[in-house]
Amino acid sequence: MSGRLQGKVALVTGAGSVGPGWGNGRAIAVRFAQEGARVYAVDRDLERMEETVRLVEQAGGEIVTAGCDVTQSDAVATVVAQCLERFGRIDVLVNNVGGSAAGGPVEMSEEVWDAQIDHNLKSVFLTCKHVLPVMERQGSGAIVNISSTSGMRWTGSAQVAYASTKAGVIQFSRVVAVQYAKKGIRVNTVVPGQLYTPMVDVRLAKQRTGGDVTALLAQRQSRIPLPFMGDGRDTANAALFLASDEARFITGTELVVDGGMSVRCD
Ligand SMILES: NC(=O)c1ccc[n+]([C@@H]2O[C@H](COP(=O)([O-])OP(=O)(O)OC[C@H]3O[C@@H](n4cnc5c(N)ncnc54)[C@H](O)[C@@H]3O)[C@@H](O)[C@H]2O)c1
């Protein structure tokens, strides 16, 4: 431990993972705990956080878990209150819950469109709604939202709701960053590219390559200039920097973690 988040309380959403390995939320919870944060880990599925808890405890860190669907305002208000009861403050909020659905406007049902807005964008709105007043009372706080390169570029397939909501996360963060800057609250966005996270095995390969994980990984790697794929730990290191006091003069910006993918156009 080098203590980059020593003394801070971090609320991390989606701190489990859909499968074994380094999902973004799990990696963020573990990395933050390694750096001294007390982590309040939130997921709608408590079982998915068991591995996260094991890894944090192995690292000698502190973590408390809470079940919550972050698309539900009352549930979010409850976990924020429980976090305050337990730790007395919230220094860092990481909005990590999110995920894609395939399709453009013609193929996608209205139900899926609405669900994507709730999952990727309303979730961020709701946690900010309930956590910002806490940070305002404290006179400090750092919010890190997890977007995606799909919110900035075409990334190989039509996923119009995901792209739109992840673009929304970026602009939401910029607006809130300016609104709350004078109150000592910073808001930034991590923009991960195509990572090798458990979601690839569990969901994406089925959607994209008939379950062929190797084919999907090759497809994703072919777009990435660096000769390897990142995983949740790369997202976590970027989030750690933005959450820490090292980023004290950084707000309203994006940190892209994509191995160079979004700057190539050949
Ligand atoms: N995996 C990638 O390659 C990649 C790339 C770019 C961006 N991202 C973004 O990173 C974030 C995390 O993705 P991932 O693939 O690591 O996560 P994941 O799909 O493994 O999910 C993480 C956790 O979120 C929980 N969750 C889902 N809906 C929830 C809800 N409504 N309330 C509370 N918890 C909920 C799940 O139970 C799961 O444990 C997402 O915002 C995603 O869009 C991922």
The ligand as a Gaussian input file, in Angstrom:
#p B3LYP/6-31G(d) Opt

LIG

0 1
 N      -15.700000      -4.360000     -20.358000
 C      -15.309000      -3.506000     -21.295000
 O      -14.610000      -3.849000     -22.251000
 C      -15.739000      -2.073000     -21.185000
 C      -15.278000      -1.148000     -22.132000
 C      -15.675000       0.184000     -22.020000
 C      -16.476000       0.577000     -20.984000
 N      -16.925000      -0.349000     -20.079000
 C      -17.788000       0.128000     -18.999000
 O      -17.273000      -0.278000     -17.755000
 C      -18.322000      -0.472000     -16.820000
 C      -18.230000      -1.834000     -16.180000
 O      -18.273000      -2.809000     -17.168000
 P      -17.804000      -4.309000     -16.873000
 O      -17.947000      -5.043000     -18.175000
 O      -16.516000      -4.311000     -16.174000
 O      -18.936000      -4.724000     -15.827000
 P      -19.845000      -6.016000     -15.634000
 O      -20.781000      -6.173000     -16.819000
 O      -18.986000      -7.156000     -15.243000
 O      -20.790000      -5.517000     -14.435000
 C      -20.270000      -5.094000     -13.193000
 C      -21.328000      -5.247000     -12.146000
 O      -22.416000      -4.318000     -12.313000
 C      -23.529000      -4.885000     -11.672000
 N      -24.764000      -4.197000     -12.083000
 C      -25.358000      -4.239000     -13.292000
 N      -26.481000      -3.478000     -13.287000
 C      -26.575000      -2.934000     -12.041000
 C      -27.517000      -2.073000     -11.417000
 N      -28.579000      -1.603000     -12.087000
 N      -27.324000      -1.711000     -10.117000
 C      -26.242000      -2.192000      -9.434000
 N      -25.333000      -3.031000      -9.974000
 C      -25.498000      -3.395000     -11.262000
 C      -23.479000      -6.340000     -12.091000
 O      -24.200000      -7.182000     -11.194000
 C      -21.992000      -6.630000     -12.090000
 O      -21.540000      -7.270000     -10.930000
 C      -19.612000      -0.232000     -17.587000
 O      -20.057000       1.082000     -17.386000
 C      -19.192000      -0.450000     -19.033000
 O      -20.021000       0.224000     -19.938000
 C      -16.567000      -1.646000     -20.170000

